Amino acid sequence: MKFVISAVIAFFFYASSSVSSAHRDRYASTPSKRGKLKYEAPSPRLTISPPEKATMSPTSTCVSCPATGYTLIESLDCLGFFSCVDGVLGAFLPCGANTLFSASIQTCDFDFNVNCTCTSDQPAPPYEVWGSDQSNSVAGEAIAGVKGSFLWIWDSESIHDQLNGGTDATPLSCTPKQSTGPCDLLDVFPKKLTDGSGTFLADLSSFGRLHGVIKDPFNRYVNANIFAPSGGYIGVIDTETKEAIGLFRVTKTTGTGVERSVHMSTWAVDGSAIIIANLHGKMVERIDVTRARGGNGKIIDLVFNTDAGVYFGKNFSKTEDAAVFSGQNAFGNSLIGSVQGDYSLADTGDLTPTGKRKEWNCNDDIPDNEKPQGGCRPNNVPVCPIPSSGGNAYVTLGGGGMFVLTYDDTPMKIVGEYSDRVVNGAGCGGVEAQGTVFINGGVSAGSAGYNQNTFTVYALDDAEFDANIDDPKENTPFPSQVFKGADNTNTLGNIDGTTDIDGSGQLPAYTTRRDSHGAVVTLDGKYIHVLDRIQNIVEVFDAATEERVNTYDLVSKDGKSGREGPAGACLRHSVLDDMDLPRNDPAPDLLEITPDGKYLMIAFRGPNPVTVAHSAQGSCPGVGIVEVTEGGESGRIVDVLRATNTVDTVPVGTIPGGHDYTGAERSDVHGSIVVARWH
């Protein structure tokens, strides 16, 4: 099962997707409790076995999908095909070695028999870059990231003008009353929306801190992860009109602290669900998605399925049900959605399928037969759910360890369980390439991360989880350790280090700390780029051999010279109202690749980071444009789409290990995605 998916965290530029025969058989023989990708009428399901390895991962097609009927259409360079059902483009399936897809016979044929007209010299589709700014969009707040946020959207035409020496790209608007952006989260989701109790959104707390938006596989919608602690809000936005179509609030539990928050959510690879990491609720939850026929992926219903959830903590107790909001968006259109279920089917027990404790801190006195093998799982806050085209979601845990879920079952089912020494915490970056899922591990977001040093990358064969469906095993398949920093501290499950702490802070040119965060795969599926948020470098790995092949930097003009060479674009875009703030400090976070494969669009953090302040202070907030070079093995920064926010007046306070910034800039872009404009 070989394919490429660039996921978030990577996060998520959907490309080829395939389903193993075991998963296909399960879908065929077991009626889904929620269905797969849903339409207003049944659609045929492909059962073509993918080849062992795809040579390319196209992300678009030159052929339009007819509004009615069923057909197969070729991908870029005819290396595979898409199903097309009444205007809805399905997942990519690659052809085998030495074959190409023939539209005339509707199957893969020997390459010498196929005259492919959908070639890579076709112009790439235009696109938009969406940057999620966590800062408040109002003045007067005492706490960062608790009310509103800004969404920065730039189109490729404006971006290319900037790259060619023109004026800085102008952000787009999201509401009829705006002519330009950025978009205020409080306008996209109006204050008069009401929850199930009739309470106005304006009267509810913690509606802010846009941690990231993640696009669906059709590039038609994004989910909005609104991360303010105790808020727990998740929205859905139409990428064409920029209007909100749905808003929910996740379940409140006694998991930890403020009891609910949406750290990040992702889409099932067929767009049939949204998989939600309810971090403070210690729960993974799901919204089921129904799409219209002939609507090119148009969503007609959203259902928060409370029976689908999996609780990762201990002694489950629900203190408030999930909720859906109703009312009109900024365009005067009504939101859609409902909450269904009663939690009776949800997996809320303390034990995994192997009979081990889901959460155990290594100190609690529990029966030996309930202790996880190979370590502990001391703090099971779910960080980022990374979806695979095999129907799995890889859920990294804040304190170390990982669970792998089948996201199409109700409830979602644990088919992989890992202790902290086997998969160190706290990863938020994952991609899928050539049948392998790559997961990273970085420092803790909490205060404990202040003196941690963590850069780790793991790889797992996604097909091997099929065997765990009926015969669950711990730490199986065992992950390969692609890379582990020699100076990783003995934290978050790591026991291979030479020291327990690294107190060198985060100031550039002085710190020795590392923090792996964010990953992406090149369009041909050959190379994985993983960011270091503290060192401002990118490690590049060969997806086939799992070997590190290069390291490039984000501070020099050529990506090779470091701080000793000519400075890169971050310097000229750095904040200037505090002369003691270190400049040319990108602090890269989440990223995606453009449809033509030429650029990585990387979120750059600000001088007053709303989250992970001990590891994410930067000087040029916005989205960094990094040109992919050397056939995908390297890159160099060429410009920055600069974001700014001086509306927010929250006090800065102390930046652990960094500089106590005294200026007015509050912008803090945490996530960046690229939305292809195929429509």
C-alpha positions as CSV (number, residue, x, y, z in Angstrom):
1,M,0.0,0.0,0.0
2,K,2.1,2.9,-1.3
3,F,0.8,6.5,-1.6
4,V,1.5,10.0,-0.5
5,I,-0.5,12.2,1.8
6,S,1.0,15.4,3.2
7,A,-0.8,15.9,6.4
8,V,-0.4,18.9,9.1
9,I,-0.1,19.2,10.8
10,A,2.0,19.0,7.7
11,F,-0.8,19.0,7.8
12,F,-2.6,18.2,5.0
13,F,-2.2,18.4,1.3
14,Y,-4.2,15.4,0.1
15,A,-2.8,13.5,-2.8
16,S,-2.9,9.8,-3.6
17,S,-4.9,7.6,-1.4
18,S,-5.4,3.9,-1.3
19,V,-7.1,1.2,0.8
20,S,-5.6,-2.1,1.7
21,S,-7.5,-5.3,0.8
22,A,-8.2,-6.0,4.4
23,H,-9.8,-2.6,4.9
24,R,-11.8,-3.0,1.7
25,D,-13.1,-6.4,2.8
26,R,-14.1,-4.8,6.1
27,Y,-16.0,-2.1,4.4
28,A,-17.7,-4.5,2.1
29,S,-18.6,-7.1,4.7
30,T,-19.5,-4.9,7.7
31,P,-22.2,-2.2,7.3
32,S,-20.7,1.1,8.4
33,K,-22.4,2.5,11.5
34,R,-22.2,6.0,9.9
35,G,-21.4,5.2,6.3
36,K,-18.4,6.2,4.3
37,L,-18.4,9.4,2.1
38,K,-22.1,10.1,2.0
39,Y,-24.2,11.4,-0.9
40,E,-27.9,11.9,-1.5
41,A,-27.9,8.6,-3.5
42,P,-25.6,5.6,-3.3
43,S,-22.4,5.8,-5.3
44,P,-20.3,2.9,-6.6
45,R,-17.1,2.0,-4.7
46,L,-13.8,1.3,-6.4
47,T,-12.2,-2.0,-5.5
48,I,-9.1,-1.7,-7.7
49,S,-6.0,-2.8,-5.9
50,P,-3.3,-0.1,-5.9
51,P,0.3,-1.0,-7.0
52,E,3.0,-1.5,-4.5
53,K,4.5,1.9,-5.1
54,A,3.4,5.1,-6.8
55,T,6.0,7.0,-8.6
56,M,4.3,10.4,-8.3
57,S,1.6,11.9,-6.2
58,P,-0.5,14.2,-8.4
59,T,-2.7,16.7,-6.5
60,S,-4.9,17.8,-9.5
61,T,-6.3,16.8,-12.8
62,C,-6.6,18.6,-16.1
63,V,-10.1,17.1,-16.7
64,S,-13.3,18.4,-15.2
65,C,-15.6,16.1,-13.3
66,P,-19.0,15.8,-15.0
67,A,-21.9,17.0,-12.9
68,T,-23.9,13.8,-13.5
69,G,-23.0,10.2,-13.9
70,Y,-20.1,8.0,-13.0
71,T,-16.7,7.9,-14.7
72,L,-13.0,7.7,-14.1
73,I,-10.7,10.6,-15.1
74,E,-7.0,10.8,-15.4
75,S,-4.6,12.5,-13.0
76,L,-1.7,14.7,-13.9
77,D,0.6,12.8,-16.4
78,C,-2.0,9.9,-16.3
79,L,0.0,8.3,-13.5
80,G,-3.3,7.3,-11.9
81,F,-7.0,8.3,-11.9
82,F,-9.9,9.7,-9.8
83,S,-13.4,8.4,-9.5
84,C,-16.0,11.0,-10.4
85,V,-19.5,10.6,-9.1
86,D,-22.1,13.2,-10.0
87,G,-19.5,16.1,-9.9
88,V,-17.7,14.8,-6.8
89,L,-14.0,14.0,-7.3
90,G,-12.9,10.9,-5.3
91,A,-9.5,9.9,-4.0
92,F,-6.5,9.3,-6.2
93,L,-5.6,5.8,-7.2
94,P,-2.2,5.3,-8.9
95,C,-1.4,3.0,-11.8
96,G,1.2,0.3,-11.5
97,A,4.8,0.3,-12.8
98,N,5.1,1.0,-16.6
99,T,1.4,1.7,-16.9
100,L,-0.7,4.9,-17.4
101,F,-4.4,5.5,-17.1
102,S,-6.3,5.4,-20.4
103,A,-9.5,7.4,-20.3
104,S,-10.7,5.6,-23.5
105,I,-10.8,2.2,-21.9
106,Q,-11.2,3.4,-18.3
107,T,-8.3,1.4,-16.9
108,C,-4.6,1.4,-16.6
109,D,-2.7,0.2,-19.7
110,F,0.9,-0.1,-20.8
111,D,2.4,3.3,-21.1
112,F,3.2,2.9,-24.8
113,N,-0.5,2.4,-25.5
114,V,-1.6,5.7,-23.8
115,N,-1.5,9.1,-25.4
116,C,-1.7,11.3,-22.3
117,T,-2.9,14.9,-22.8
118,C,-3.2,15.8,-19.1
119,T,0.5,16.5,-18.7
120,S,2.6,18.3,-16.0
121,D,3.3,21.1,-18.4
122,Q,-0.3,22.2,-17.9
123,P,-0.4,25.3,-15.7
124,A,-0.9,24.5,-12.0
125,P,-4.2,25.6,-10.6
126,P,-4.3,29.0,-8.8
127,Y,-4.3,28.8,-5.1
128,E,-4.8,30.6,-1.8
129,V,-2.6,30.6,1.3
130,W,-4.5,30.7,4.6
131,G,-2.7,31.7,7.7
132,S,-4.2,31.2,11.2
133,D,-3.3,34.1,13.6
134,Q,-3.9,33.1,17.2
135,S,-3.8,36.7,18.6
136,N,-6.9,38.5,19.9
137,S,-8.8,40.5,17.3
138,V,-10.1,42.9,20.0
139,A,-8.4,45.3,22.4
140,G,-8.6,45.2,26.2
141,E,-8.1,41.5,26.9
142,A,-5.9,40.5,29.8
143,I,-5.0,37.1,28.3
144,A,-3.6,36.2,24.9
145,G,-5.7,34.3,22.5
146,V,-9.1,34.3,24.2
147,K,-11.3,36.5,22.0
148,G,-11.4,36.5,18.3
149,S,-8.5,35.8,15.9
150,F,-7.5,36.9,12.4
151,L,-7.5,34.7,9.3
152,W,-5.1,35.8,6.6
153,I,-5.9,34.7,3.1
154,W,-3.7,35.7,0.1
155,D,-4.3,34.5,-3.5
156,S,-1.5,33.2,-5.7
157,E,-1.7,36.1,-8.2
158,S,-1.0,38.6,-5.4
159,I,1.7,36.4,-4.0
160,H,3.5,36.1,-7.3
161,D,3.3,39.8,-7.8
162,Q,5.1,40.2,-4.5
163,L,7.7,37.6,-5.4
164,N,8.3,39.5,-8.7
165,G,9.1,42.7,-6.8
166,G,5.6,44.2,-6.6
167,T,3.8,45.5,-3.6
168,D,3.1,43.2,-0.6
169,A,0.3,40.7,-1.2
170,T,-3.1,42.0,-0.1
171,P,-5.2,39.7,2.1
172,L,-8.7,38.8,0.9
173,S,-11.9,39.5,2.8
174,C,-14.4,37.0,4.2
175,T,-17.6,39.0,4.6
176,P,-19.7,41.2,2.3
177,K,-18.9,44.3,4.3
178,Q,-15.1,43.9,3.9
179,S,-13.1,44.8,0.8
180,T,-9.8,43.4,2.1
181,G,-8.6,41.2,4.9
182,P,-7.6,40.0,7.3
183,C,-10.8,38.2,8.3
184,D,-11.9,38.6,11.9
185,L,-13.1,35.3,13.4
186,L,-15.8,37.3,15.2
187,D,-17.2,38.4,11.9
188,V,-17.0,35.0,10.2
189,F,-18.9,33.5,13.2
190,P,-21.3,36.3,14.2
191,K,-22.0,37.0,17.8
192,K,-25.8,36.3,17.5
193,L,-25.3,32.6,16.8
194,T,-26.9,30.6,19.6
195,D,-26.1,27.2,21.1
196,G,-28.7,24.6,22.1
197,S,-29.6,26.4,25.2
198,G,-30.3,29.7,23.4
199,T,-27.1,31.4,24.7
200,F,-25.6,33.8,22.2
201,L,-22.0,33.2,21.1
202,A,-21.1,36.7,22.3
203,D,-22.0,35.7,25.8
204,L,-19.9,32.6,25.9
205,S,-16.2,32.6,26.9
206,S,-13.0,31.7,25.2
207,F,-14.1,32.1,21.5
208,G,-10.6,32.7,20.1
209,R,-7.1,31.5,19.4
210,L,-7.4,30.2,15.9
211,H,-4.8,27.4,16.1
212,G,-5.2,26.3,12.5
213,V,-7.5,25.7,9.6
214,I,-7.3,22.4,7.7
215,K,-8.7,21.9,4.3
216,D,-10.8,18.9,3.1
217,P,-9.6,16.7,0.3
218,F,-11.8,18.6,-2.2
219,N,-10.2,22.0,-1.2
220,R,-13.8,23.1,-0.8
221,Y,-14.0,23.6,3.0
222,V,-11.7,24.1,6.0
223,N,-12.3,23.3,9.6
224,A,-11.5,26.0,12.0
225,N,-9.8,24.9,15.2
226,I,-10.5,27.5,17.9
227,F,-8.2,26.5,20.7
228,A,-8.8,28.9,23.6
229,P,-8.8,26.8,26.8
230,S,-12.3,25.9,28.0
231,G,-13.8,27.0,24.7
232,G,-13.8,23.8,22.7
233,Y,-15.1,25.3,19.5
234,I,-14.8,23.9,16.0
235,G,-16.2,25.5,12.9
236,V,-16.4,24.8,9.1
237,I,-15.8,27.5,6.5
238,D,-16.5,27.4,2.7
239,T,-13.3,28.2,0.9
240,E,-15.1,29.6,-2.1
241,T,-17.4,32.1,-0.4
242,K,-15.4,32.3,2.9
243,E,-18.6,32.0,4.8
244,A,-19.2,29.8,7.9
245,I,-21.4,26.8,7.4
246,G,-21.3,25.2,10.8
247,L,-20.1,25.6,14.4
248,F,-19.9,23.1,17.2
249,R,-18.6,22.9,20.8
250,V,-17.0,19.6,21.9
251,T,-17.8,17.5,24.9
252,K,-16.7,18.8,28.3
253,T,-15.2,16.1,30.5
254,T,-13.2,15.9,33.7
255,G,-10.1,15.0,31.6
256,T,-7.8,17.7,32.7
257,G,-7.7,21.3,33.6
258,V,-10.3,23.4,31.8
259,E,-12.0,20.2,30.6
260,R,-12.2,20.9,26.9
261,S,-10.4,22.5,24.0
262,V,-9.9,21.9,20.3
263,H,-6.2,21.7,19.7
264,M,-6.4,20.4,16.1
265,S,-8.8,18.5,13.9
266,T,-8.3,16.8,10.5
267,W,-10.5,15.4,7.7
268,A,-10.9,11.8,6.8
269,V,-9.1,11.3,3.5
270,D,-12.4,10.9,1.6
271,G,-13.9,13.9,3.3
272,S,-16.6,11.9,5.1
273,A,-15.7,13.0,8.7
274,I,-13.8,15.5,10.8
275,I,-11.6,13.9,13.5
276,I,-11.2,16.2,16.5
277,A,-8.5,16.3,19.2
278,N,-10.4,17.5,22.3
279,L,-7.1,18.1,24.2
280,H,-8.3,19.1,27.6
281,G,-11.2,16.7,27.4
282,K,-8.7,13.9,26.7
283,M,-11.0,12.7,24.0
284,V,-11.0,12.2,20.2
285,E,-14.4,13.0,18.7
286,R,-16.0,13.0,15.3
287,I,-18.2,15.1,13.1
288,D,-19.9,13.0,10.3
289,V,-20.1,14.8,6.9
290,T,-22.7,14.3,4.2
291,R,-22.0,15.7,0.7
292,A,-24.4,16.5,-2.2
293,R,-24.5,14.8,-5.5
294,G,-23.4,17.0,-8.4
295,G,-22.1,19.6,-5.9
296,N,-18.3,19.1,-6.4
297,G,-18.0,18.1,-2.7
298,K,-20.6,20.4,-1.4
299,I,-21.5,19.7,2.2
300,I,-25.2,19.4,3.0
301,D,-25.1,18.1,6.5
302,L,-22.8,18.0,9.6
303,V,-23.5,15.6,12.5
304,F,-21.5,15.7,15.7
305,N,-21.7,12.0,16.5
306,T,-21.3,11.6,20.3
307,D,-21.3,7.8,20.0
308,A,-18.1,7.9,17.9
309,G,-15.8,9.3,20.6
310,V,-12.8,7.6,22.3
311,Y,-11.8,8.8,25.8
312,F,-8.0,8.6,26.5
313,G,-8.0,9.4,30.2
314,K,-9.2,7.6,33.3
315,N,-12.4,7.6,35.3
316,F,-14.5,9.2,32.5
317,S,-17.1,11.8,33.6
318,K,-19.0,14.0,31.3
319,T,-19.9,17.4,32.6
320,E,-21.4,18.9,29.4
321,D,-22.7,17.5,26.2
322,A,-21.4,18.6,22.8
323,A,-23.4,21.4,21.3
324,V,-24.3,22.8,17.8
325,F,-24.8,26.5,17.0
326,S,-27.6,27.9,14.9
327,G,-28.4,31.2,13.3
328,Q,-27.2,33.2,10.2
329,N,-23.6,33.7,9.1
330,A,-22.2,37.0,7.8
331,F,-23.9,36.4,4.4
332,G,-27.3,35.9,5.9
333,N,-27.3,32.1,5.3
334,S,-28.3,29.6,8.0
335,L,-25.7,27.4,9.6
336,I,-26.2,23.6,9.3
337,G,-25.5,20.8,11.7
338,S,-26.8,18.8,14.6
339,V,-25.7,16.7,17.5
340,Q,-26.7,13.0,17.5
341,G,-26.1,10.1,19.9
342,D,-26.2,9.7,23.6
343,Y,-22.5,8.6,24.3
344,S,-23.8,5.1,25.0
345,L,-21.6,3.6,22.3
346,A,-18.6,5.8,22.9
347,D,-15.4,4.2,24.2
348,T,-15.1,5.8,27.7
349,G,-13.5,2.9,29.6
350,D,-10.1,2.9,31.2
351,L,-8.6,0.0,29.3
352,T,-7.4,-0.5,25.7
353,P,-8.3,-3.5,23.5
354,T,-5.3,-5.4,25.0
355,G,-6.6,-4.8,28.5
356,K,-3.9,-2.2,29.4
357,R,-4.6,1.2,31.1
358,K,-5.1,3.9,28.5
359,E,-3.4,6.4,30.9
360,W,-0.9,5.4,33.5
361,N,1.8,7.6,35.0
362,C,4.1,4.8,36.1
363,N,3.5,5.6,39.8
364,D,-0.2,4.6,40.4
365,D,-0.6,1.2,41.9
366,I,-2.4,-0.9,39.3
367,P,-2.4,-4.6,38.5
368,D,0.6,-5.7,36.6
369,N,-1.4,-7.1,33.8
370,E,-2.9,-3.6,33.2
371,K,0.5,-1.9,32.8
372,P,1.4,-0.9,29.3
373,Q,4.5,-2.6,27.9
374,G,7.6,-0.5,27.2
375,G,6.8,2.5,29.4
376,C,3.9,4.6,30.5
377,R,1.3,7.0,29.1
378,P,1.4,9.7,31.8
379,N,-0.7,12.5,30.2
380,N,-3.0,11.4,27.4
381,V,-4.0,14.8,26.0
382,P,-4.5,14.2,22.3
383,V,-2.4,16.6,20.3
384,C,-2.8,16.0,16.5
385,P,-4.8,13.3,14.7
386,I,-2.9,12.4,11.5
387,P,-5.3,10.6,9.0
388,S,-4.1,7.8,6.7
389,S,-5.7,6.6,3.5
390,G,-5.9,3.1,5.2
391,G,-8.7,4.5,7.4
392,N,-6.5,5.1,10.4
393,A,-5.9,8.2,12.6
394,Y,-2.5,8.5,14.3
395,V,-3.2,10.4,17.5
396,T,0.0,11.7,19.3
397,L,-0.2,12.3,23.1
398,G,1.1,15.2,25.0
399,G,3.0,13.2,27.7
400,G,4.3,10.6,25.2
401,G,2.8,7.6,23.6
402,M,0.3,7.3,20.8
403,F,-3.0,5.7,19.8
404,V,-4.0,4.7,16.3
405,L,-7.7,4.6,15.7
406,T,-9.9,3.4,12.8
407,Y,-11.8,6.6,12.2
408,D,-14.7,5.0,10.2
409,D,-16.0,2.8,13.0
410,T,-18.6,3.9,15.7
411,P,-17.1,4.2,18.2
412,M,-13.7,4.8,16.6
413,K,-11.6,1.7,17.5
414,I,-8.1,1.6,18.9
415,V,-5.9,-0.6,16.7
416,G,-2.5,0.7,17.8
417,E,-1.4,1.5,21.3
418,Y,2.1,2.8,22.1
419,S,3.9,3.7,25.3
420,D,6.0,6.8,25.8
421,R,9.3,5.0,25.5
422,V,8.3,3.6,22.1
423,V,6.8,6.8,20.7
424,N,8.1,9.9,22.6
425,G,5.9,12.9,23.0
426,A,4.8,15.4,22.0
427,G,4.4,15.3,18.2
428,C,2.4,17.6,16.0
429,G,3.5,16.8,12.5
430,G,2.8,13.9,10.3
431,V,2.8,12.9,6.7
432,E,2.1,9.7,4.7
433,A,4.4,8.7,1.8
434,Q,4.9,5.5,-0.1
435,G,2.7,3.6,2.4
436,T,4.5,4.8,5.4
437,V,3.3,7.3,8.0
438,F,5.9,9.6,9.4
439,I,5.3,11.1,12.9
440,N,7.5,13.6,14.7
441,G,8.1,14.3,18.4
442,G,8.8,17.7,19.9
443,V,8.9,19.5,23.2
444,S,5.9,19.8,25.5
445,A,3.6,22.8,25.0
446,G,3.2,23.2,28.8
447,S,5.7,24.8,31.1
448,A,7.6,21.6,31.4
449,G,8.8,22.1,27.8
450,Y,10.9,25.1,28.8
451,N,14.1,23.1,29.3
452,Q,13.3,20.2,26.9
453,N,15.2,19.4,23.7
454,T,13.4,17.1,21.4
455,F,13.7,16.3,17.7
456,T,12.5,12.8,16.8
457,V,10.9,11.3,13.7
458,Y,9.2,7.8,13.5
459,A,7.9,5.8,10.6
460,L,5.2,3.1,10.6
461,D,3.8,0.9,7.9
462,D,0.1,1.8,7.8
463,A,-1.0,-1.5,6.2
464,E,0.3,-3.5,9.2
465,F,-2.5,-2.2,11.5
466,D,-5.0,-4.3,9.6
467,A,-3.8,-7.3,11.7
468,N,-4.7,-5.5,14.9
469,I,-8.3,-5.2,14.1
470,D,-9.2,-8.6,15.4
471,D,-6.0,-9.5,17.2
472,P,-4.9,-6.4,19.1
473,K,-1.2,-6.1,20.2
474,E,0.8,-3.5,22.0
475,N,3.5,-1.4,20.2
476,T,2.6,-3.2,17.0
477,P,3.7,-2.6,14.3
478,F,6.9,-1.4,16.0
479,P,7.9,2.0,14.7
480,S,11.3,2.6,13.0
481,Q,13.2,5.5,14.5
482,V,14.1,7.6,11.5
483,F,15.9,10.2,13.4
484,K,16.5,11.2,17.0
485,G,18.6,14.2,18.0
486,A,21.8,13.3,19.8
487,D,21.1,16.0,22.4
488,N,17.5,15.0,23.1
489,T,16.8,15.3,26.8
490,N,15.5,12.4,28.8
491,T,11.9,13.7,28.8
492,L,8.5,12.7,27.3
493,G,9.6,9.0,27.3
494,N,13.1,9.4,25.9
495,I,15.7,7.4,27.9
496,D,18.5,7.6,25.4
497,G,19.8,11.1,26.2
498,T,22.9,12.2,28.1
499,T,21.0,14.9,30.1
500,D,17.6,15.5,31.7
501,I,17.4,19.3,30.9
502,D,18.7,21.8,28.4
503,G,18.5,25.3,30.0
504,S,19.8,27.2,26.9
505,G,16.5,29.0,26.3
506,Q,15.4,29.9,22.7
507,L,17.4,32.9,21.6
508,P,18.8,32.3,18.1
509,A,22.6,31.7,17.9
510,Y,22.7,30.9,21.6
511,T,20.2,28.0,22.2
512,T,21.1,24.4,21.7
513,R,17.5,23.3,22.2
514,R,15.5,21.7,19.3
515,D,11.7,21.3,18.7
516,S,10.4,19.2,15.9
517,H,7.1,20.6,14.7
518,G,5.4,20.5,11.3
519,A,6.1,18.2,8.3
520,V,5.3,18.0,4.6
521,V,6.1,15.7,1.7
522,T,7.2,16.8,-1.8
523,L,4.7,16.2,-4.6
524,D,6.6,13.3,-6.0
525,G,6.5,11.6,-2.6
526,K,10.3,11.3,-2.4
527,Y,11.2,13.7,0.4
528,I,9.9,14.6,3.9
529,H,10.7,18.1,5.2
530,V,10.4,18.4,9.0
531,L,10.8,21.8,10.7
532,D,12.8,22.7,13.8
533,R,10.9,25.5,15.5
534,I,13.8,26.7,17.7
535,Q,16.8,26.2,15.4
536,N,15.1,27.6,12.3
537,I,16.2,24.7,10.2
538,V,14.6,22.0,8.1
539,E,15.6,18.3,8.2
540,V,15.0,16.4,4.9
541,F,14.5,12.7,4.8
542,D,14.2,10.2,1.9
543,A,10.8,8.6,2.2
544,A,11.9,5.3,0.6
545,T,15.2,4.8,2.6
546,E,14.1,6.8,5.7
547,E,17.6,8.4,5.7
548,R,18.3,12.0,6.4
549,V,19.6,13.5,3.2
550,N,19.9,17.2,3.9
551,T,19.6,20.0,6.4
552,Y,18.8,23.6,5.2
553,D,18.2,26.8,7.1
554,L,15.5,29.5,7.0
555,V,17.7,32.4,8.0
556,S,20.1,32.7,5.1
557,K,19.4,33.7,1.5
558,D,20.7,30.5,0.0
559,G,19.4,28.1,2.8
560,K,23.0,26.9,3.3
561,S,25.0,29.7,4.9
562,G,23.2,30.1,8.2
563,R,23.7,33.3,10.1
564,E,27.2,33.7,8.7
565,G,25.9,34.2,5.1
566,P,23.6,36.9,3.5
567,A,20.4,37.1,5.5
568,G,17.1,35.7,4.2
569,A,13.8,37.4,3.8
570,C,12.8,37.2,7.5
571,L,15.3,39.9,8.4
572,R,13.7,42.6,6.2
573,H,10.2,41.6,7.5
574,S,11.2,41.5,11.2
575,V,9.5,43.6,13.8
576,L,11.3,46.9,14.4
577,D,9.7,48.5,17.4
578,D,11.9,46.8,20.0
579,M,15.6,47.0,19.1
580,D,16.5,44.3,21.6
581,L,14.3,41.6,19.9
582,P,16.6,39.2,18.0
583,R,15.8,39.7,14.2
584,N,15.8,37.1,11.5
585,D,14.1,34.6,13.7
586,P,11.3,32.8,11.7
587,A,10.2,30.3,14.4
588,P,8.6,28.0,11.8
589,D,5.5,26.1,12.6
590,L,2.9,24.3,10.5
591,L,3.2,24.2,6.7
592,E,1.9,23.0,3.3
593,I,3.2,22.8,-0.3
594,T,1.8,24.6,-3.3
595,P,0.0,22.7,-6.1
596,D,2.9,23.2,-8.5
597,G,5.3,21.9,-5.9
598,K,7.5,25.0,-6.1
599,Y,7.0,26.5,-2.7
600,L,6.5,25.5,1.0
601,M,4.2,28.0,2.8
602,I,5.3,28.0,6.4
603,A,3.6,29.7,9.4
604,F,6.1,32.0,11.1
605,R,5.4,32.9,14.8
606,G,5.5,36.4,16.4
607,P,7.3,38.1,19.2
608,N,4.5,37.4,21.6
609,P,3.7,33.8,21.0
610,V,0.2,32.8,22.3
611,T,1.1,29.2,22.7
612,V,4.4,27.3,23.5
613,A,6.0,30.7,24.4
614,H,9.1,28.9,25.6
615,S,9.9,27.6,22.1
616,A,8.1,29.7,19.5
617,Q,9.1,33.4,19.8
618,G,9.8,34.8,16.3
619,S,10.5,38.1,14.7
620,C,8.6,38.1,11.3
621,P,5.1,36.9,11.9
622,G,3.2,35.7,8.9
623,V,3.8,33.0,6.3
624,G,7.3,32.3,5.0
625,I,7.6,31.4,1.3
626,V,10.3,28.8,0.8
627,E,11.4,27.7,-2.6
628,V,11.8,24.0,-3.0
629,T,15.2,23.3,-4.6
630,E,17.6,20.5,-5.7
631,G,14.8,18.3,-6.9
632,G,13.0,18.4,-3.5
633,E,16.0,17.8,-1.3
634,S,16.5,21.4,-0.2
635,G,14.9,24.8,0.0
636,R,15.6,28.5,0.6
637,I,13.5,31.3,1.9
638,V,12.5,33.8,-0.7
639,D,9.9,36.1,1.0
640,V,7.4,36.5,3.8
641,L,3.7,37.2,3.6
642,R,3.7,39.5,6.6
643,A,0.9,39.5,9.1
644,T,0.4,42.2,11.7
645,N,-1.9,42.9,14.7
646,T,-1.7,46.0,16.8
647,V,-5.3,45.9,17.7
648,D,-4.6,43.4,20.5
649,T,-3.3,45.1,23.6
650,V,-2.7,42.1,25.8
651,P,0.3,42.5,28.0
652,V,3.4,40.5,26.9
653,G,4.8,39.5,30.2
654,T,7.8,37.1,30.5
655,I,8.9,35.0,27.4
656,P,10.6,31.9,29.0
657,G,14.1,31.6,27.6
658,G,13.5,34.4,25.1
659,H,13.3,38.2,25.0
660,D,10.6,40.1,27.0
661,Y,9.3,42.0,24.0
662,T,8.2,45.6,24.6
663,G,6.7,46.5,21.3
664,A,3.1,46.5,19.9
665,E,3.1,43.6,17.5
666,R,0.8,40.8,18.6
667,S,0.4,38.7,15.4
668,D,1.2,35.1,15.9
669,V,0.6,32.8,12.9
670,H,0.5,29.2,14.0
671,G,-0.7,27.4,10.9
672,S,-0.5,27.8,7.2
673,I,-2.4,25.8,4.5
674,V,-2.6,26.0,0.7
675,V,-6.1,25.8,-0.9
676,A,-6.1,24.9,-4.6
677,R,-8.7,26.8,-6.6
678,W,-9.9,23.9,-8.8
679,H,-13.4,25.2,-9.0
